[in-house]
Amino acid sequence: MPWGSFFHPRDSKGRESRLLWFVAMTWLMMTVRFISGGIDFTLGPLHWAVQPSMIIDYGGASAAIFAVWISREWVKDKATQAPREGRTDV
């Protein structure tokens, strides 16, 4: 399996990544929470309800979750690039 197992996902360079697993689980929980919005369940004295959320809230939360992973890859990519000759901003 090229991506590794479910609990040991691999990043774009083929290395095992624990952060990718946490990002995936967080996004999955946010998606389940968004889909289950509006569910109302009553069984005798027990009442359980999930308040619906707006799509902009879901989008903002997903963007924040994915920003962690994307920024990590961007920082690692910048660190591995060799500085060009003549550049003073590195």
Backbone as a printed PyTorch tensor [residue, N CA C, xyz], in Angstrom:
tensor([[[  0.8450,  -1.1750,   0.0000],
         [  0.0000,   0.0000,   0.0000],
         [  0.8960,   1.2450,   0.0000]],

        [[  0.8410,   2.0860,  -1.0170],
         [  1.7780,   3.2010,  -1.1120],
         [  1.5780,   4.2890,  -0.0640]],

        [[  0.3910,   4.4620,   0.4500],
         [  0.1540,   5.5150,   1.4330],
         [  0.3600,   5.0480,   2.8550]],

        [[  0.7270,   3.8090,   3.0690],
         [  0.8920,   3.2840,   4.4070],
         [ -0.4400,   2.8070,   4.9400]],

        [[ -0.4340,   2.3120,   6.1360],
         [ -1.6790,   1.8410,   6.7230],
         [ -2.4780,   3.0220,   7.2500]],

        [[ -3.6600,   2.7390,   7.7670],
         [ -4.5450,   3.7960,   8.2570],
         [ -3.9150,   4.5590,   9.4170]],

        [[ -3.2370,   3.8540,  10.3180],
         [ -2.6610,   4.4960,  11.4980],
         [ -1.2400,   5.0070,  11.2610]],

        [[ -0.6640,   4.6900,  10.1170],
         [  0.6840,   5.1550,   9.7830],
         [  0.6970,   5.7410,   8.3720]],

        [[  0.0010,   6.8630,   8.1630],
         [ -0.0470,   7.4280,   6.8100],
         [  1.3190,   7.9780,   6.4010]],

        [[  1.5260,   8.0790,   5.1290],
         [  2.7840,   8.5800,   4.5870],
         [  2.5390,   9.9330,   3.9200]],

        [[  3.5120,  10.8170,   4.0410],
         [  3.3800,  12.1270,   3.4100],
         [  3.7880,  12.0460,   1.9480]],

        [[  3.9050,  13.1910,   1.2840],
         [  4.1780,  13.2160,  -0.1520],
         [  5.5670,  12.6890,  -0.5020]],

        [[  6.4660,  12.6640,   0.4530],
         [  7.8110,  12.1490,   0.1930],
         [  7.9580,  10.6870,   0.6010]],

        [[  6.8800,  10.0690,   1.0660],
         [  6.9140,   8.6580,   1.4240],
         [  7.3020,   8.3750,   2.8570]],

        [[  7.4940,   9.3950,   3.6640],
         [  7.8570,   9.1920,   5.0700],
         [  6.5950,   9.0720,   5.9160]],

        [[  6.7200,   8.3260,   7.0030],
         [  5.5840,   8.1910,   7.9200],
         [  5.3210,   9.5360,   8.5900]],

        [[  4.0400,   9.9020,   8.6910],
         [  3.6730,  11.2050,   9.2220],
         [  2.5770,  11.0560,  10.2720]],

        [[  2.9030,  11.3840,  11.5120],
         [  1.8850,  11.3580,  12.5750],
         [  0.9510,  12.5560,  12.4520]],

        [[  1.4790,  13.6900,  12.0050],
         [  0.6510,  14.8860,  11.8760],
         [ -0.4610,  14.6820,  10.8560]],

        [[ -0.1670,  13.9830,   9.7740],
         [ -1.1840,  13.7270,   8.7610],
         [ -2.3390,  12.9240,   9.3420]],

        [[ -2.0510,  11.9790,  10.2330],
         [ -3.1140,  11.1950,  10.8690],
         [ -3.9920,  12.0980,  11.7320]],

        [[ -3.3820,  12.9960,  12.5050],
         [ -4.1670,  13.9030,  13.3480],
         [ -4.9760,  14.8870,  12.5060]],

        [[ -4.4130,  15.3680,  11.4200],
         [ -5.1580,  16.2650,  10.5210],
         [ -6.3500,  15.5320,   9.9330]],

        [[ -6.1420,  14.2870,   9.4780],
         [ -7.2310,  13.5110,   8.8820],
         [ -8.3320,  13.2220,   9.9040]],

        [[ -7.9620,  12.8500,  11.1170],
         [ -8.9630,  12.5470,  12.1470],
         [ -9.7400,  13.7990,  12.5470]],

        [[ -9.0570,  14.9250,  12.6570],
         [ -9.7310,  16.1760,  13.0100],
         [-10.7090,  16.5880,  11.9200]],

        [[-10.2890,  16.4790,  10.6570],
         [-11.1850,  16.8110,   9.5550],
         [-12.3780,  15.8560,   9.5140]],

        [[-12.1410,  14.5760,   9.7770],
         [-13.2320,  13.6040,   9.7950],
         [-14.2380,  13.9290,  10.8990]],

        [[-13.7610,  14.2850,  12.0880],
         [-14.6670,  14.6500,  13.1720],
         [-15.4570,  15.9160,  12.8430]],

        [[-14.7970,  16.9040,  12.2220],
         [-15.5020,  18.1250,  11.8260],
         [-16.5720,  17.8290,  10.7800]],

        [[-16.2740,  16.9390,   9.8400],
         [-17.2330,  16.5950,   8.7990],
         [-18.4280,  15.8510,   9.3650]],

        [[-18.1720,  14.9010,  10.2610],
         [-19.2740,  14.1680,  10.9010],
         [-20.1360,  15.1320,  11.7110]],

        [[-19.5090,  16.0600,  12.3980],
         [-20.2610,  17.0500,  13.1840],
         [-21.1270,  17.9280,  12.2740]],

        [[-20.5870,  18.3300,  11.1320],
         [-21.3470,  19.1680,  10.2180],
         [-22.5220,  18.3940,   9.6150]],

        [[-22.2810,  17.1510,   9.2120],
         [-23.3420,  16.3350,   8.6060],
         [-24.4440,  16.0280,   9.6160]],

        [[-24.0600,  15.8210,  10.8760],
         [-25.0580,  15.4610,  11.8870],
         [-25.7920,  16.6720,  12.4520]],

        [[-25.5170,  17.8430,  11.9780],
         [-26.1970,  19.0470,  12.4500],
         [-27.6950,  18.9800,  12.1730]],

        [[-28.4820,  19.2640,  13.1670],
         [-29.9320,  19.2460,  13.0280],
         [-30.5730,  17.9570,  13.4960]],

        [[-29.7880,  16.9720,  13.9040],
         [-30.3500,  15.7140,  14.3980],
         [-30.9110,  15.9380,  15.7940]],

        [[-32.0980,  15.4370,  16.0040],
         [-32.7740,  15.5770,  17.2960],
         [-33.2620,  14.1940,  17.7060]],

        [[-32.9190,  13.7660,  18.9060],
         [-33.2440,  12.4200,  19.3680],
         [-33.8080,  12.5000,  20.7840]],

        [[-34.9640,  11.9010,  20.9930],
         [-35.5720,  11.8660,  22.3120],
         [-35.9880,  10.4380,  22.6300]],

        [[-35.5960,   9.9720,  23.7990],
         [-35.9730,   8.6490,  24.2770],
         [-36.3170,   8.7910,  25.7580]],

        [[-37.5910,   8.9490,  26.0360],
         [-38.0310,   9.1600,  27.4130],
         [-37.4580,  10.4560,  27.9540]],

        [[-36.7670,  10.4030,  29.0970],
         [-36.1980,  11.6280,  29.6730],
         [-34.9000,  12.0620,  28.9800]],

        [[-34.3610,  11.2140,  28.1370],
         [-33.1030,  11.5270,  27.4560],
         [-33.3830,  12.3040,  26.1730]],

        [[-32.7720,  13.4670,  26.0650],
         [-32.9280,  14.2960,  24.8610],
         [-31.5420,  14.6900,  24.3690]],

        [[-31.2820,  14.4250,  23.1040],
         [-29.9890,  14.7300,  22.4990],
         [-30.2280,  15.4620,  21.1880]],

        [[-29.5530,  16.5840,  21.0110],
         [-29.7190,  17.3700,  19.7850],
         [-28.3720,  17.9630,  19.3830]],

        [[-28.1360,  17.9780,  18.0870],
         [-26.9390,  18.6090,  17.5330],
         [-27.4130,  19.8370,  16.7620]],

        [[-26.9430,  20.9890,  17.1740],
         [-27.3530,  22.2250,  16.5240],
         [-26.7350,  22.3060,  15.1340]],

        [[-27.4970,  22.7200,  14.1450],
         [-26.9310,  22.8730,  12.8000],
         [-25.9270,  24.0170,  12.7640]],

        [[-24.9500,  23.8860,  11.8940],
         [-23.9600,  24.9520,  11.7380],
         [-23.9530,  25.4240,  10.2840]],

        [[-23.5120,  26.6430,  10.1050],
         [-23.4860,  27.2140,   8.7590],
         [-22.2830,  26.6700,   7.9910]],

        [[-22.3920,  26.6660,   6.6740],
         [-21.3280,  26.1530,   5.8290],
         [-20.0630,  27.0030,   5.9570]],

        [[-20.2020,  28.2850,   6.2460],
         [-19.0180,  29.1290,   6.3870],
         [-18.2200,  28.7390,   7.6350]],

        [[-18.9060,  28.2990,   8.6830],
         [-18.2070,  27.8250,   9.8760],
         [-17.4390,  26.5380,   9.5880]],

        [[-18.0780,  25.6390,   8.8530],
         [-17.4150,  24.3900,   8.4740],
         [-16.2140,  24.6740,   7.5700]],

        [[-16.3800,  25.5530,   6.6140],
         [-15.2890,  25.9050,   5.7070],
         [-14.1200,  26.5540,   6.4260]],

        [[-14.4060,  27.4390,   7.3430],
         [-13.3410,  28.0850,   8.1170],
         [-12.5940,  27.1030,   8.9970]],

        [[-13.3340,  26.1950,   9.6320],
         [-12.6910,  25.1960,  10.4820],
         [-11.8450,  24.2290,   9.6460]],

        [[-12.3560,  23.8250,   8.5000],
         [-11.5900,  22.9330,   7.6250],
         [-10.3410,  23.6230,   7.1030]],

        [[-10.4540,  24.8940,   6.7330],
         [ -9.2870,  25.6340,   6.2500],
         [ -8.2250,  25.7540,   7.3430]],

        [[ -8.6480,  25.9790,   8.5770],
         [ -7.6910,  26.0740,   9.6800],
         [ -6.9960,  24.7360,   9.9280]],

        [[ -7.7460,  23.6460,   9.8160],
         [ -7.1630,  22.3170,  10.0150],
         [ -6.1500,  22.0110,   8.9180]],

        [[ -6.5220,  22.2720,   7.6540],
         [ -5.6180,  21.9790,   6.5470],
         [ -4.4400,  22.9440,   6.4920]],

        [[ -4.5830,  24.1370,   7.0480],
         [ -3.4840,  25.0960,   7.0710],
         [ -2.3090,  24.5550,   7.8740]],

        [[ -2.5790,  23.7950,   8.9110],
         [ -1.5050,  23.1940,   9.7090],
         [ -0.6570,  22.2800,   8.8400]],

        [[ -1.3130,  21.4000,   8.0850],
         [ -0.5850,  20.4560,   7.2450],
         [  0.1340,  21.1660,   6.0950]],

        [[ -0.5320,  22.0880,   5.4310],
         [  0.0620,  22.7690,   4.2880],
         [  1.2470,  23.6270,   4.7200]],

        [[  1.1200,  24.3280,   5.8380],
         [  2.2290,  25.1660,   6.3030],
         [  3.4220,  24.3140,   6.7030]],

        [[  3.1840,  23.1530,   7.2730],
         [  4.2860,  22.2570,   7.6370],
         [  5.0330,  21.8010,   6.3940]],

        [[  4.2940,  21.4080,   5.3630],
         [  4.9400,  20.9820,   4.1170],
         [  5.6810,  22.1420,   3.4570]],

        [[  5.1130,  23.3400,   3.5120],
         [  5.7490,  24.5020,   2.9050],
         [  7.0500,  24.8410,   3.6240]],

        [[  7.0420,  24.8140,   4.9550],
         [  8.2510,  25.1150,   5.7280],
         [  9.3220,  24.0620,   5.4690]],

        [[  8.9280,  22.7910,   5.4260],
         [  9.9060,  21.7330,   5.1520],
         [ 10.4860,  21.8720,   3.7500]],

        [[  9.6630,  22.2670,   2.7850],
         [ 10.1330,  22.4330,   1.4160],
         [ 11.1120,  23.6030,   1.3260]],

        [[ 10.8110,  24.6990,   1.9960],
         [ 11.7060,  25.8560,   1.9760],
         [ 13.0280,  25.5360,   2.6550]],

        [[ 13.0090,  24.7150,   3.6950],
         [ 14.2300,  24.3730,   4.4170],
         [ 15.1320,  23.4580,   3.5960]],

        [[ 14.5510,  22.6390,   2.7220],
         [ 15.3570,  21.6980,   1.9450],
         [ 15.8730,  22.3060,   0.6490]],

        [[ 15.3270,  23.4270,   0.2150],
         [ 15.8030,  24.0560,  -1.0190],
         [ 17.1560,  24.7100,  -0.7690]],

        [[ 18.0590,  24.5100,  -1.6960],
         [ 19.3770,  25.1480,  -1.5850],
         [ 19.2410,  26.6240,  -1.9370]],

        [[ 19.8730,  27.4940,  -1.1860],
         [ 19.7920,  28.9190,  -1.5160],
         [ 20.5120,  29.2100,  -2.8410]],

        [[ 19.9290,  30.0770,  -3.6310],
         [ 20.5280,  30.4630,  -4.8990],
         [ 21.6700,  31.4400,  -4.6590]],

        [[ 22.6360,  31.4000,  -5.5440],
         [ 23.7590,  32.3200,  -5.4140],
         [ 23.3070,  33.7460,  -5.7010]],

        [[ 23.8230,  34.6670,  -4.9470],
         [ 23.5130,  36.0690,  -5.1600],
         [ 22.2810,  36.5460,  -4.4090]],

        [[ 21.5850,  35.6530,  -3.7430],
         [ 20.4010,  36.0760,  -2.9750],
         [ 20.8320,  36.5240,  -1.5930]],

        [[ 20.2840,  37.6270,  -1.1580],
         [ 20.6110,  38.1360,   0.1730],
         [ 19.4570,  37.9900,   1.1460]],

        [[ 18.2820,  37.5580,   0.6670],
         [ 17.1090,  37.4760,   1.5340],
         [ 16.9630,  36.1240,   2.2220]],

        [[ 17.8960,  35.2310,   2.0780],
         [ 17.8040,  33.9030,   2.6800],
         [ 18.4310,  33.8830,   4.0250]]])
